[in-house]
Amino acid sequence: MDSWHRTTQILNLLMAVLLVAAIGVTAYSINRVRTLESEAKGKPTKTTTSTSADSSSTCASFVSWEGTIKKGKTTEYTAEFCGGSEADLLAALNWRNANNKLSLTVTDPNGKVTTVTQSATQSYVVFAQGSPLPEGSWKFTVKSVFGSNSKFSLWARFQ
């Protein structure tokens, strides 16, 4: 067996291992989203906890929204985060028809923009950012990239 053939076999084996790992991560993410999705059902709600010294400021620990977005349109939501040195942010957007393509853009209080789009036939996207998180207004933008009108739910948890 020549060295080129052996190299390709090793690369194929490595790719198979990475594929199995990716499937495992995807399965874990789907189960995590489904578990937390049940908390995002119902009308738009905002569960808040106040963590600032200023009692007039309302800070979000968990927010959820749902609605229908038309093809080619965007809709924005905001959540106020008042801090916590070890808080992380986890947000998920899911919709019913995997043939539609939606994206989630998260803008932090400092103006840093991150867009997450779906892969293949998924009907969800997940955004995560570790601590420390900047304090202030976080903006979540849902965009219909492709397909027909889509019913969706979006939630974000600062924990």
HELIX and SHEET records of a PDB file:
HELIX    1   1 SER A    3  GLU A   37  1                                  35    
HELIX    2   2 SER A   38  ALA A   40  5                                   3    
SHEET    1   A 5 THR A  45  THR A  48  0                                        
SHEET    2   A 5 ALA A  60  ILE A  69 -1                                        
SHEET    3   A 5 SER A 150  PHE A 158 -1                                        
SHEET    4   A 5 LEU A  89  TRP A  95 -1                                        
SHEET    5   A 5 TYR A 124  GLN A 129 -1                                        
SHEET    1   B 4 THR A  74  PHE A  81  0                                        
SHEET    2   B 4 GLY A 136  PHE A 146 -1                                        
SHEET    3   B 4 LYS A 101  THR A 107 -1                                        
SHEET    4   B 4 VAL A 113  THR A 117 -1                                        
END                                                                             
